[in-house]
């Protein structure tokens, strides 16, 4: 998000808890939540105040956005498994072999080669050591 979008998130929070916001607030919140998509952050404000009257902090937005993303990912994976379970066997003998999973992977190794699918690269060791 940019600074204006973070301001929108804080304005929505202010409509619930009557907080006042200024440039310093927007800058601080941008550092904490600037990487979140705007629509996710706005939805997280609503979800937060649907369940509590406690003051909203950046960590609350991050946790709720992570939970919403996990729910969406699980739903996409469940839909994939249901589609595969009801699919035909591909010409290479794999049930639902040409149906792509949420990450693009398919059950049929021959078809994966045909479409040029590659396994996502593993994060570097430096990533894991931080």
DRENTILUM-931867 format. One record per residue (C-alpha): x negated, y negated, z negated; residue number from 1. Coordinates in nm, 4 decimals, padded with zeros to 6 digits. Layout:
// residues N
       c1       c2       c3 seq
        X        Y        Z NUM
...
END
This chain:
// residues 130
       c1       c2       c3 seq
  00.0000  00.0000  00.0000   1
 -00.1048 -00.3560  00.0486   2
 -00.0695 -00.6301 -00.2138   3
  00.2729 -00.7383 -00.0892   4
  00.4051 -00.3824 -00.1128   5
  00.2682 -00.3413 -00.4653   6
  00.4521 -00.6631 -00.5451   7
  00.7718 -00.5008 -00.4169   8
  00.7165 -00.2043 -00.6481   9
  00.6625 -00.4349 -00.9455  10
  00.9685 -00.6421 -00.8494  11
  01.1786 -00.3267 -00.8524  12
  01.0387 -00.2321 -01.1933  13
  01.1121 -00.5875 -01.3145  14
  01.4740 -00.5458 -01.2153  15
  01.4940 -00.2653 -01.4727  16
  01.2732 -00.3870 -01.7565  17
  01.2597 -00.7671 -01.7127  18
  00.8813 -00.7750 -01.6853  19
  00.7135 -01.0811 -01.5408  20
  00.4483 -01.0308 -01.2773  21
  00.1807 -01.2467 -01.1285  22
 -00.1215 -01.2189 -00.9036  23
 -00.3340 -01.0513 -01.1732  24
 -00.0678 -00.7848 -01.2287  25
 -00.0434 -00.7129 -00.8577  26
 -00.4228 -00.6871 -00.8284  27
 -00.4478 -00.4480 -01.1252  28
 -00.1590 -00.2318 -01.0071  29
 -00.3004 -00.2269 -00.6545  30
 -00.6212 -00.0753 -00.7919  31
 -00.4194  00.1922 -00.9725  32
 -00.1499  00.2807 -00.7151  33
 -00.2586  00.1222 -00.3862  34
 -00.3156  00.4616 -00.2257  35
  00.0456  00.5746 -00.2785  36
  00.2978  00.5403  00.0051  37
  00.5408  00.2527 -00.0544  38
  00.8583  00.4589 -00.0206  39
  00.7276  00.7194 -00.2650  40
  00.6366  00.4527 -00.5204  41
  00.9766  00.2824 -00.4907  42
  01.1510  00.6161 -00.5325  43
  00.9315  00.6926 -00.8347  44
  01.0420  00.3671 -01.0028  45
  01.4039  00.4788 -00.9689  46
  01.3283  00.8305 -01.0924  47
  01.1393  00.6910 -01.3918  48
  01.4230  00.4661 -01.5040  49
  01.6843  00.7341 -01.4439  50
  01.5201  00.9345 -01.7206  51
  01.3844  00.6842 -01.9696  52
  01.3990  00.3290 -02.0955  53
  01.0226  00.3241 -02.1601  54
  00.8001  00.0655 -01.9946  55
  00.6727  00.1813 -01.6542  56
  00.2964  00.2167 -01.6145  57
  00.0888  00.3164 -01.3092  58
  00.0261  00.6650 -01.4473  59
  00.4009  00.7264 -01.4538  60
  00.4254  00.6423 -01.0829  61
  00.1338  00.8710 -00.9998  62
  00.2811  01.1641 -01.1937  63
  00.6273  01.1213 -01.0421  64
  00.4879  01.0830 -00.6879  65
  00.2843  01.4028 -00.7362  66
  00.5922  01.5869 -00.8610  67
  00.8017  01.4628 -00.5674  68
  00.5302  01.5707 -00.3217  69
  00.5141  01.9165 -00.4835  70
  00.8909  01.9548 -00.4550  71
  00.8783  01.8589 -00.0862  72
  00.5866  02.0953 -00.0195  73
  00.7625  02.3853 -00.1929  74
  01.0801  02.3152  00.0072  75
  00.8845  02.3115  00.3347  76
  00.7121  02.6391  00.2462  77
  01.0413  02.8021  00.1447  78
  01.1977  02.6929  00.4743  79
  00.9006  02.8412  00.6615  80
  00.9337  03.1762  00.4804  81
  01.3077  03.1846  00.5490  82
  01.2506  03.1112  00.9178  83
  00.9864  03.3838  00.9434  84
  01.2087  03.6359  00.7646  85
  01.4806  03.5782  01.0245  86
  01.2461  03.5667  01.3241  87
  01.1642  03.8092  01.6006  88
  00.8386  04.0005  01.6289  89
  00.6022  03.8224  01.8690  90
  00.4470  03.9968  02.1693  91
  00.1364  04.0687  01.9587  92
  00.3382  04.2549  01.6926  93
  00.3632  03.9957  01.4153  94
  00.6943  03.9034  01.2536  95
  00.7516  03.5343  01.3273  96
  00.3991  03.5233  01.4654  97
  00.4339  03.1965  01.6562  98
  00.6206  02.9975  01.3912  99
  00.3829  02.7408  01.2400 100
  00.3553  02.7082  00.8631 101
  00.3517  02.3570  00.7136 102
 -00.0277  02.3444  00.7632 103
 -00.0050  02.4662  01.1254 104
 -00.1190  02.8232  01.0492 105
  00.0611  03.1075  01.2253 106
  00.0845  03.4757  01.1338 107
 -00.0430  03.5886  01.4739 108
 -00.4236  03.5591  01.5041 109
 -00.4086  03.5818  01.8852 110
 -00.1653  03.2904  01.9000 111
 -00.3799  03.0889  01.6554 112
 -00.6695  03.1255  01.8987 113
 -00.4475  03.0277  02.1925 114
 -00.3351  02.7038  02.0272 115
 -00.6811  02.6264  01.8868 116
 -00.5798  02.6279  01.5189 117
 -00.8734  02.5943  01.2823 118
 -00.8889  02.6495  00.9095 119
 -00.9072  02.3152  00.7246 120
 -01.2606  02.2385  00.6151 121
 -01.3552  02.2967  00.2542 122
 -01.4321  01.9822  00.0516 123
 -01.8038  01.9268 -00.0005 124
 -01.9759  02.0354 -00.3217 125
 -02.0097  01.6676 -00.4131 126
 -01.6290  01.6462 -00.4214 127
 -01.6022  01.9281 -00.6749 128
 -01.8824  01.7930 -00.8943 129
 -01.7168  01.4535 -00.9562 130
END
